């Protein structure tokens, strides 16, 4: 397996530098950073804020409560979802697509989002 380098090309895209096993062309893929804001620690959110600004990646914080976004970060937005405690998880699972990054401490959400990056969409487990 060859080494792959991801590098920001600005405006929420990531350039994939092909390894010697890939085709000799560059691919540009739009990326979104999804944050499960109900569960993410403040320190983790702050790291994501800075990364979104530095890499110019659209970053969406999803929570089932009102969120105040810090000023000065052009690529941040928030989504408030209504419903149960796992409503934010379901929203992220439904909206994220292959290539997106999800930040969560929620194992069921991770189990849904990670496999969907390489295969068909999965349904969020219900109790």
N, C-alpha and C positions, 0 to 999 in steps of 0.2 A: 504494500500500500504506500503510495507516495505522500509526500508532505504537501499540505495545502495551506495557503496563507489567505486570511481574510483581511481586507483593508478597506477603510471607509473611502468612498469616492465623493462624499458629500450628498446632502439632500436625501438621506435615508436609504442609500443603496450601499451594498457591499460588493466589492469586486472580489471574485474568486480567482486567485492565481493558480492556474492548472498545475498539477504535478506531472511528472513525465509519463504517467499512465492515462492522463486525460487528453481530450482532443486539444489541439494547439490554438484554441480560441479563448478569449476572456468572456466571462459571463457576468452580467450585472443583475443582481436580484434585490428588489425592494424588501426591506426588513422592517418589522414593527416589534417594539419591545412592549410586552404585556406584563403588567404588574398586578398581582393579586394583592390589592392595597388593604384588604381586611386583615390579612395575616402577616404581611411583610414588615419586618422591624424597621424603625425609622432610619437606622444607619444604612440598611440595604437600599431603602428608597433613595436616600441621599446619594449613594454611589451611582444608582441608576440615573438620577437626574443629571449628574455631571457627565456620565457616559453618553447620554442622549444628546446633550449639548455639544460635547466634543466630537461625536461621530455623526451628528445631525440625523438622528434616527427618531422617527415618530414613536413616542412613548405614551402608552395609554394606561392609566391607573384605573382599575375597576374595583368598586366597593359597593356595599349595600347601605352605605351611609354617606353623608355629604363630605366631600374632600376639599380642602383648601390647598391649591397648588402654590408652590413658592414662586415669587416673582422673578423674572429675568431668564426663564427657561422657555425658549421659543418652540420647542418640540414636544412639550408636555400637554396632555389633555386628560380629562377625567370623565368617567362614565359612572353614573349612579344607577344601580339596578335595584328593583324592588323584589321582595320575596324572601325566601328562606335564607339561612346562613350560607348556603352554598350557591346562591344565585350568581355571585360574581364568578365563581368557578365555572358554572355552566356557561356564562356569557363568554368567558375567555375560550373555553373549549369549542364553542360554536363559531367564534370569530377568527381565531388563530388559523393560519395556513402554513403550509410547509415553508420553512425558512425563517419564520418568526421565532422570537425568543420569549419564553414565559418565565417569570420569576415568581415562585410560590414555595410555601412550606407544605402545601397540601398534596399529600401522596396520591389520592384519587385523581386530582386534576393533572398531576404530572403523568400518571399512568395513561390518561386519555390523550394529552397533548403530545407526548414524546412519540408514541407509535404512529400517530397520524401524520407525522412529518415524513414518513417513508411509505405509507400505505393508505388505504381507504379511511375515510372518516369513521371514528368510533363514537359510540354513544356514551354519555356520562352515566356511570352506574347509579342506579336508584336503590334506595333502601328496601 
